[in-house]
């Protein structure tokens, strides 16, 4: 995917914290974060799914906001050593073991991670009493 943040583009890499710019996991992390961020703003079911961001997919302002958001979250994920990252094994039965990667989802991101995207948010507000 990586349509909004290109880990091989020096201008995008410059947005990252200096300690993570050379990380070998950067392309994988960026792809996952981009997918998670866009999925956070996606509503609907089946064939009727829509991304509820004003100007998606090709607004310049939205592209820049997504690019900077992905850079912030990627820096946080790669610098936060308390997150369970890497390979995790899960035992299923007596003999099988499944290995999967653990990249935090948007629910685990730091507070205010989506601050640049709030002005583009078109999701229906749900009110409750």
Residue frames as a rotation matrix with the C-alpha (Angstrom) as fourth column:
UNK 1
0.587 0.809 0.000 0.00
0.809 -0.587 0.000 0.00
0.000 0.000 -1.000 0.00
UNK 2
-0.114 -0.722 -0.683 2.13
0.695 -0.549 0.464 2.95
-0.710 -0.421 0.564 1.29
UNK 3
0.182 0.280 0.942 0.47
0.915 -0.398 -0.059 5.55
0.359 0.874 -0.329 -0.93
UNK 4
0.902 0.279 0.330 0.83
0.151 -0.919 0.365 8.42
0.405 -0.280 -0.871 1.53
UNK 5
0.586 -0.773 0.245 4.21
-0.671 -0.293 0.681 7.69
-0.455 -0.563 -0.690 3.12
UNK 6
0.855 -0.368 -0.366 7.07
-0.074 0.611 -0.788 6.27
0.514 0.701 0.495 1.08
UNK 7
0.847 -0.531 0.010 9.88
0.074 0.137 0.988 4.83
-0.526 -0.836 0.155 3.26
UNK 8
0.116 -0.843 0.525 12.29
0.948 0.251 0.195 5.17
-0.296 0.475 0.829 0.32
UNK 9
0.436 0.107 0.893 11.58
0.515 -0.844 -0.151 8.90
0.738 0.526 -0.423 -0.18
UNK 10
-0.549 -0.776 -0.310 14.09
0.704 -0.229 -0.673 11.07
0.451 -0.587 0.672 1.74
UNK 11
-0.650 0.348 0.676 11.52
-0.398 -0.913 0.088 13.84
0.648 -0.212 0.732 2.33
UNK 12
0.521 0.839 -0.153 9.18
-0.338 0.368 0.866 11.33
0.784 -0.400 0.475 4.01
UNK 13
0.299 -0.496 -0.815 11.96
0.725 0.674 -0.144 9.68
0.621 -0.548 0.561 6.01
UNK 14
-0.666 -0.575 0.475 13.01
0.208 -0.755 -0.622 13.12
0.716 -0.316 0.622 7.26
UNK 15
0.066 0.799 0.598 9.67
-0.613 -0.440 0.656 13.34
0.787 -0.410 0.461 9.15
UNK 16
0.665 0.168 -0.728 10.61
0.295 0.836 0.462 10.31
0.686 -0.522 0.507 11.28
UNK 17
0.874 -0.437 0.211 12.51
-0.359 -0.292 0.886 10.44
-0.326 -0.851 -0.412 14.56
UNK 18
0.293 -0.845 -0.447 16.23
-0.921 -0.124 -0.369 10.23
0.256 0.520 -0.815 13.79
UNK 19
-0.426 -0.517 0.742 16.65
-0.755 0.655 0.022 6.99
-0.497 -0.551 -0.670 15.74
UNK 20
0.071 0.553 0.830 14.25
0.059 0.829 -0.557 5.02
-0.996 0.089 0.026 13.50
UNK 21
0.422 0.142 -0.895 15.12
-0.759 -0.485 -0.435 6.27
-0.496 0.863 -0.098 10.01
UNK 22
-0.361 -0.673 -0.645 17.36
-0.895 0.444 0.037 3.29
0.262 0.591 -0.763 9.24
UNK 23
-0.268 0.285 0.920 15.18
-0.602 0.696 -0.391 0.63
-0.752 -0.659 -0.015 10.88
UNK 24
-0.971 -0.173 -0.167 14.87
-0.237 0.576 0.782 -2.47
-0.039 0.799 -0.601 8.64
UNK 25
-0.573 0.818 0.054 11.23
0.758 0.554 -0.343 -2.96
-0.310 -0.156 -0.938 9.72
UNK 26
-0.679 0.266 -0.684 10.20
-0.143 -0.962 -0.232 0.53
-0.720 -0.060 0.692 8.56
UNK 27
-0.789 0.415 -0.454 8.46
-0.535 -0.100 0.839 -0.49
0.303 0.904 0.301 5.28
UNK 28
-0.566 0.588 -0.578 6.40
0.515 0.800 0.309 -3.17
0.644 -0.123 -0.755 7.04
UNK 29
-0.545 0.323 -0.774 5.46
0.710 -0.313 -0.631 -0.88
-0.446 -0.893 -0.059 9.92
UNK 30
-0.807 0.211 -0.552 4.50
-0.353 -0.921 0.164 1.98
-0.474 0.327 0.818 7.57
UNK 31
-0.733 0.558 -0.390 2.24
-0.217 0.351 0.911 -0.27
0.645 0.752 -0.136 5.47
UNK 32
-0.437 0.564 -0.700 0.48
0.805 0.593 -0.025 -1.58
0.401 -0.575 -0.714 8.57
UNK 33
-0.614 0.177 -0.770 0.04
0.455 -0.718 -0.527 1.88
-0.646 -0.674 0.360 10.10
UNK 34
-0.872 0.299 -0.389 -1.35
-0.484 -0.650 0.585 3.31
-0.077 0.698 0.712 6.87
UNK 35
-0.572 0.680 -0.459 -3.83
0.148 0.636 0.757 0.45
0.807 0.365 -0.464 6.64
UNK 36
-0.427 0.383 -0.819 -4.85
0.904 0.211 -0.372 0.87
0.030 -0.899 -0.436 10.31
UNK 37
-0.779 0.104 -0.619 -5.31
0.081 -0.961 -0.263 4.65
-0.622 -0.255 0.740 9.99
UNK 38
-0.769 0.516 -0.377 -7.46
-0.568 -0.281 0.773 4.39
0.293 0.809 0.510 6.85
UNK 39
-0.500 0.584 -0.640 -9.42
0.430 0.809 0.402 1.49
0.752 -0.074 -0.655 8.36
UNK 40
-0.726 0.189 -0.661 -10.15
0.606 -0.277 -0.745 3.65
-0.324 -0.942 0.086 11.43
UNK 41
-0.581 0.480 -0.657 -12.08
-0.418 -0.869 -0.265 6.06
-0.698 0.121 0.705 9.21
UNK 42
-0.846 0.295 -0.445 -13.82
-0.313 0.401 0.861 3.40
0.432 0.867 -0.247 7.09
UNK 43
-0.481 0.773 0.413 -17.53
-0.505 0.141 -0.851 2.75
-0.716 -0.619 0.322 7.59
UNK 44
0.199 0.677 -0.709 -20.00
-0.978 0.183 -0.100 0.37
0.062 0.713 0.698 6.00
UNK 45
0.040 -0.126 0.991 -20.20
-0.321 0.938 0.132 -3.31
-0.946 -0.323 -0.003 5.23
UNK 46
0.299 0.085 0.950 -19.35
0.612 0.747 -0.259 -5.51
-0.732 0.659 0.171 2.28
UNK 47
-0.173 -0.326 0.929 -19.37
0.974 -0.199 0.111 -3.67
0.149 0.924 0.352 -1.04
UNK 48
0.592 0.531 0.606 -20.61
0.443 -0.843 0.306 -0.45
0.673 0.088 -0.734 0.57
UNK 49
0.353 -0.557 -0.752 -17.50
0.852 -0.141 0.505 0.49
-0.387 -0.819 0.424 2.51
UNK 50
0.622 -0.131 0.772 -16.40
0.376 -0.815 -0.441 4.12
0.687 0.565 -0.457 2.33
UNK 51
-0.403 -0.776 -0.485 -13.50
0.897 -0.229 -0.378 6.03
0.182 -0.588 0.788 3.80
UNK 52
0.644 0.765 -0.012 -15.04
0.730 -0.611 0.305 8.90
0.226 -0.205 -0.952 5.75
UNK 53
-0.167 -0.719 -0.675 -12.27
0.621 -0.608 0.494 11.44
-0.766 -0.337 0.548 5.26
UNK 54
0.774 0.480 -0.412 -13.06
0.070 -0.712 -0.699 14.66
-0.629 0.512 -0.585 3.38
UNK 55
0.490 -0.560 -0.668 -11.10
-0.850 -0.476 -0.224 14.68
-0.192 0.678 -0.710 0.12
UNK 56
-0.231 -0.570 0.789 -10.05
-0.313 0.811 0.494 11.01
-0.921 -0.133 -0.366 0.23
UNK 57
0.682 -0.729 -0.067 -8.10
0.663 0.577 0.478 9.71
-0.310 -0.370 0.876 -1.67
UNK 58
0.031 -0.781 0.624 -6.41
0.975 -0.115 -0.192 12.58
0.222 0.614 0.757 -3.50
UNK 59
0.934 0.227 0.274 -6.74
0.157 -0.954 0.257 15.85
0.320 -0.197 -0.927 -1.59
UNK 60
0.067 -0.983 0.172 -3.32
0.148 -0.160 -0.976 17.48
0.987 0.091 0.135 -1.12
UNK 61
-0.099 -0.060 0.993 -4.16
-0.849 -0.515 -0.116 18.69
0.518 -0.855 0.000 2.41
UNK 62
0.806 0.450 0.385 -5.42
-0.583 0.715 0.386 15.26
-0.102 -0.535 0.838 3.44
UNK 63
0.741 -0.593 -0.314 -2.40
0.276 0.696 -0.662 13.55
0.612 0.404 0.680 1.87
UNK 64
-0.202 -0.842 0.501 -0.05
-0.231 -0.456 -0.860 15.77
0.952 -0.289 -0.102 3.88
UNK 65
0.147 0.338 0.930 -2.02
-0.976 -0.105 0.193 15.16
0.163 -0.935 0.314 7.10
UNK 66
0.979 0.204 -0.015 -1.92
-0.202 0.975 0.090 11.39
0.033 -0.085 0.996 6.51
UNK 67
0.423 -0.897 -0.130 1.78
0.205 0.234 -0.950 11.51
0.883 0.375 0.283 5.67
UNK 68
-0.338 -0.560 0.756 2.64
-0.571 -0.517 -0.638 13.34
0.748 -0.647 -0.145 8.90
UNK 69
0.466 0.578 0.670 0.31
-0.885 0.321 0.338 11.17
-0.020 -0.750 0.661 10.99
UNK 70
0.938 -0.155 -0.311 1.91
0.072 0.962 -0.263 8.00
0.340 0.224 0.914 9.64
UNK 71
0.019 -0.991 0.129 5.38
0.040 -0.129 -0.991 9.40
0.999 0.024 0.037 10.36
UNK 72
-0.152 -0.028 0.988 4.44
-0.893 -0.425 -0.150 10.29
0.424 -0.905 0.040 13.95
UNK 73
0.731 0.522 0.439 2.89
-0.663 0.695 0.278 6.91
-0.160 -0.495 0.854 14.66
UNK 74
0.768 -0.519 -0.374 5.72
0.178 0.735 -0.654 4.98
0.615 0.436 0.657 12.95
UNK 75
-0.221 -0.864 0.452 8.27
-0.336 -0.367 -0.867 6.84
0.915 -0.344 -0.209 15.07
UNK 76
0.057 0.328 0.943 6.28
-0.996 -0.044 0.075 6.04
0.067 -0.944 0.325 18.20
UNK 77
0.937 0.348 -0.032 5.86
-0.347 0.938 0.021 2.36
0.038 -0.008 0.999 17.32
UNK 78
0.556 -0.780 -0.286 9.53
0.260 0.490 -0.832 1.85
0.789 0.389 0.476 16.47
UNK 79
-0.360 -0.713 0.602 10.77
-0.372 -0.482 -0.793 3.75
0.856 -0.510 -0.092 19.54
UNK 80
0.217 0.552 0.805 8.34
-0.960 -0.028 0.278 2.28
0.176 -0.834 0.524 22.09
UNK 81
-0.613 -0.600 -0.515 10.10
-0.515 0.797 -0.315 -0.77
0.599 0.072 -0.797 23.42
UNK 82
-0.719 0.400 0.568 7.26
-0.449 0.356 -0.820 -1.64
-0.530 -0.844 -0.076 25.82
UNK 83
0.323 0.830 -0.454 5.01
-0.917 0.155 -0.369 -2.60
-0.236 0.535 0.811 22.89
UNK 84
0.070 -0.238 0.969 4.93
0.028 0.971 0.237 -6.26
-0.997 0.010 0.074 22.00
UNK 85
0.525 0.004 -0.851 6.50
-0.814 -0.291 -0.503 -6.22
-0.249 0.957 -0.150 18.57
UNK 86
-0.585 -0.787 -0.196 8.20
-0.807 0.539 0.243 -8.85
-0.086 0.300 -0.950 16.49
UNK 87
-0.339 0.404 -0.850 7.16
-0.344 0.787 0.511 -12.47
0.875 0.466 -0.128 16.38
UNK 88
-0.318 0.356 0.879 4.76
-0.916 0.122 -0.381 -13.99
-0.243 -0.926 0.288 18.89
UNK 89
-0.819 0.058 -0.570 4.05
-0.186 0.914 0.361 -17.69
0.542 0.402 -0.738 19.10
UNK 90
-0.136 0.851 0.507 0.62
-0.982 -0.048 -0.183 -19.03
-0.131 -0.523 0.842 19.99
UNK 91
-0.961 -0.201 0.188 0.09
-0.199 0.980 0.029 -22.68
-0.190 -0.009 -0.982 20.82
UNK 92
-0.011 0.964 -0.264 -2.94
-1.000 -0.004 0.026 -24.26
0.024 0.264 0.964 19.18
UNK 93
0.884 0.340 -0.320 -3.38
-0.329 0.940 0.090 -27.79
0.331 0.026 0.943 20.47
UNK 94
0.794 -0.568 0.217 -0.63
0.123 0.499 0.858 -30.19
-0.596 -0.655 0.465 21.45
UNK 95
0.125 -0.810 0.573 1.52
0.822 0.409 0.397 -29.96
-0.556 0.421 0.717 18.34
UNK 96
0.193 -0.044 0.980 0.84
0.852 -0.488 -0.190 -26.83
0.487 0.872 -0.056 16.33
UNK 97
-0.082 -0.267 -0.960 2.36
0.638 -0.754 0.155 -23.43
-0.765 -0.600 0.232 17.00
UNK 98
0.554 0.326 0.766 1.35
0.799 -0.468 -0.378 -20.35
0.235 0.821 -0.520 15.02
UNK 99
-0.433 -0.735 -0.522 3.73
0.767 -0.605 0.216 -17.42
-0.474 -0.306 0.825 14.62
UNK 100
0.495 0.595 0.633 2.39
0.812 -0.575 -0.094 -13.97
0.309 0.561 -0.768 13.93
UNK 101
-0.648 -0.688 0.326 3.73
0.547 -0.718 -0.430 -10.42
0.530 -0.100 0.842 13.99
UNK 102
0.246 0.695 -0.676 2.44
0.960 -0.270 0.071 -7.92
-0.133 -0.666 -0.734 16.50
UNK 103
-0.804 -0.340 0.487 2.20
0.411 -0.911 0.042 -4.32
0.429 0.234 0.872 15.35
UNK 104
-0.681 0.574 -0.454 0.00
0.364 -0.272 -0.891 -2.15
-0.635 -0.772 -0.024 17.57
UNK 105
-0.181 0.714 0.676 -3.38
0.936 -0.086 0.342 -1.18
0.302 0.694 -0.653 16.12
UNK 106
-0.324 0.081 0.943 -4.86
0.097 -0.988 0.118 2.33
0.941 0.130 0.312 16.24
UNK 107
0.761 0.644 -0.077 -6.39
0.106 -0.006 0.994 1.49
0.640 -0.765 -0.073 19.64
UNK 108
0.567 -0.638 -0.521 -2.85
0.807 0.304 0.506 1.28
-0.165 -0.707 0.688 21.06
UNK 109
-0.032 -0.613 0.789 -1.48
0.672 -0.598 -0.438 4.46
0.740 0.516 0.431 19.47
UNK 110
-0.779 -0.320 -0.539 -0.53
0.624 -0.485 -0.613 7.38
-0.065 -0.814 0.577 21.74
UNK 111
0.168 0.869 -0.465 -3.17
0.708 -0.435 -0.556 9.94
-0.686 -0.236 -0.689 22.73
UNK 112
0.473 0.167 -0.865 -3.92
-0.262 -0.911 -0.319 12.57
-0.842 0.377 -0.387 20.07
UNK 113
-0.483 -0.691 0.537 -2.38
0.322 0.430 0.843 10.46
-0.814 0.581 0.015 17.27
UNK 114
-0.209 0.503 0.838 -5.23
0.977 0.139 0.160 11.54
-0.036 0.853 -0.521 14.96
UNK 115
0.027 0.241 -0.970 -5.13
0.462 -0.864 -0.202 15.28
-0.887 -0.443 -0.135 15.71
UNK 116
-0.757 -0.375 -0.535 -4.15
-0.262 -0.575 0.775 16.19
-0.598 0.727 0.337 12.13
UNK 117
-0.918 0.390 0.069 -7.07
0.275 0.502 0.820 14.21
0.285 0.772 -0.568 10.70
UNK 118
-0.505 0.778 -0.375 -9.95
0.626 0.031 -0.779 15.57
-0.594 -0.628 -0.502 12.80
UNK 119
-0.322 0.403 -0.857 -10.79
-0.433 -0.867 -0.245 18.37
-0.842 0.292 0.454 10.36
UNK 120
-0.680 0.038 -0.732 -11.22
-0.702 0.253 0.665 15.78
0.210 0.967 -0.145 7.58
UNK 121
-0.953 0.266 0.145 -13.38
0.171 0.868 -0.467 13.39
-0.250 -0.420 -0.872 9.62
UNK 122
-0.580 0.795 -0.181 -16.83
-0.707 -0.381 0.596 12.84
0.405 0.473 0.783 8.02
UNK 123
-0.783 0.297 -0.547 -17.98
0.389 0.919 -0.059 9.96
0.485 -0.259 -0.835 10.23
UNK 124
0.180 0.940 0.290 -21.45
0.024 -0.299 0.954 10.21
0.983 -0.165 -0.076 11.68
UNK 125
-0.750 -0.370 0.548 -21.38
-0.492 -0.242 -0.836 11.45
0.442 -0.897 0.000 15.26
UNK 126
-0.132 0.684 -0.718 -23.17
0.429 0.692 0.580 9.08
0.894 -0.231 -0.385 17.59
UNK 127
-0.425 0.079 0.902 -24.91
-0.658 -0.711 -0.248 10.79
0.622 -0.698 0.354 20.47
UNK 128
-0.237 0.366 -0.900 -25.94
0.532 0.824 0.195 9.11
0.813 -0.433 -0.390 23.67
UNK 129
0.280 0.394 0.875 -27.62
-0.559 -0.674 0.483 10.05
0.780 -0.624 0.032 26.89
